[in-house]
Amino acid sequence: MKFTRNASANWQGTGMEGKGTISTQSTTLDKAQLSFKTRFADGVGTNPEELIGAAHAGCFTMKLSFVLSELGFTPENLDTVAKVTFEDGKITTITLDLTATVSNISEEQFQEAAKNAKENCPVSQLLNAEIILNAKLV
């Protein structure tokens, strides 16, 4: 399977005083505000790190669903929070905090499935950062 998705950004002005927008092909983001304050302070809008976190959480969680299904388990609920750490001019770490409800799976099977998803989701494979996984079965 091969497909292409796209997103776009527009920026006007300097890095600190300028402003921009981000849009996605699906229009889920449609000229979402981007600025120095949305990235490095508490401004209204989004930022690249937040978007990478959302993409990673979504990709990992969906991949885990596929991995569990291949093992014969149906996940009842998978919740993932991706914490993206920006340090010294680069993204250094992404921590995936997963809480899952999966009936009839052992802790060992669950942890192995979560590790598989972390290592094999396309976003994990793309990133050049340490990826930490905290997986909790409830």
C-alpha positions in Angstrom: 0.0 0.0 0.0 1.3 3.4 -0.9 -0.3 6.8 -0.4 0.7 10.4 0.2 -0.8 12.9 2.6 0.0 16.6 2.9 0.1 19.5 5.2 1.1 23.1 4.7 2.5 25.9 6.7 2.6 29.7 6.1 4.8 32.1 8.1 5.0 35.9 7.9 7.6 38.0 9.7 10.6 37.2 12.0 10.9 34.1 14.1 10.0 35.9 17.4 7.5 38.5 16.2 6.1 36.7 13.2 3.1 34.5 12.9 2.0 31.6 10.9 -0.6 28.9 10.2 -0.7 25.2 9.7 -3.3 23.3 7.7 -3.8 19.6 6.8 -5.2 18.0 3.7 -8.2 16.6 5.8 -8.8 20.2 7.0 -8.8 18.9 10.6 -6.3 21.7 11.0 -7.3 24.7 8.9 -5.0 27.6 9.3 -4.3 26.7 13.0 -2.3 29.4 14.6 1.5 29.0 15.0 3.8 31.6 16.6 6.8 31.9 18.8 4.5 32.0 21.9 2.6 28.8 20.8 5.9 27.0 20.5 8.0 28.3 23.4 5.5 29.8 25.8 1.8 29.6 26.4 0.3 31.2 23.3 -3.0 30.1 21.7 -2.4 27.8 18.8 -0.3 24.7 18.1 3.3 23.9 17.6 5.4 21.2 15.8 6.2 19.3 19.0 2.5 19.0 19.9 1.7 17.8 16.4 4.5 15.3 16.4 3.2 14.0 19.8 -0.3 13.7 18.4 1.0 11.8 15.3 3.1 9.5 17.4 0.4 8.7 19.9 -2.1 8.0 17.1 0.3 5.9 15.1 1.6 3.9 18.0 -2.0 3.3 19.4 -3.3 2.1 16.0 -0.3 -0.1 15.5 -0.8 -1.7 18.9 -4.4 -2.4 18.0 -3.2 -4.3 14.9 -0.5 -6.2 16.8 -3.0 -7.2 19.5 -5.5 -8.3 16.9 -2.9 -10.4 15.1 -2.3 -12.2 18.5 -6.0 -12.9 18.8 -6.8 -10.2 21.4 -9.3 -7.4 20.9 -8.4 -4.2 22.8 -11.3 -2.7 24.7 -9.5 0.6 25.3 -6.1 2.0 24.5 -5.1 5.5 25.8 -1.7 6.9 24.9 -0.2 10.2 25.9 3.0 11.2 24.0 5.2 13.7 25.9 7.6 15.3 23.5 10.7 16.9 25.1 12.5 19.8 23.2 15.9 20.4 24.6 18.9 22.5 23.4 17.4 23.0 19.9 16.2 19.5 19.2 13.6 16.9 20.2 15.5 14.6 22.4 12.8 12.3 23.9 9.3 11.1 23.4 7.6 9.3 26.3 4.6 7.2 25.4 2.4 6.6 28.4 -0.1 3.9 27.6 -3.0 2.7 29.7 -4.8 -0.3 28.1 -7.7 -2.6 28.8 -7.3 -5.9 27.0 -9.2 -9.0 28.3 -7.5 -12.4 28.7 -4.0 -11.2 27.9 -1.0 -11.9 30.2 1.2 -9.0 31.3 4.1 -10.6 29.4 2.1 -10.8 26.2 0.8 -7.2 26.6 4.3 -5.8 27.2 5.7 -7.7 24.2 2.9 -6.4 22.0 3.4 -2.8 23.2 7.1 -3.0 22.6 6.5 -4.4 19.1 4.1 -1.5 18.4 6.6 1.1 19.7 9.4 -0.3 17.5 7.4 -0.8 14.4 4.9 2.0 14.1 5.9 4.2 11.1 6.3 7.4 13.2 8.6 5.7 15.7 10.7 4.5 12.8 10.9 8.0 11.4 12.0 9.8 14.6 15.6 10.4 15.7 14.8 10.7 19.4 14.9 8.3 22.4 11.4 6.7 22.7 10.4 5.6 26.2 7.4 3.4 26.7 5.4 3.1 29.9 2.7 0.5 29.3 0.1 -0.2 31.9 -2.5 -3.0 31.6 -5.6 -2.3 33.7 
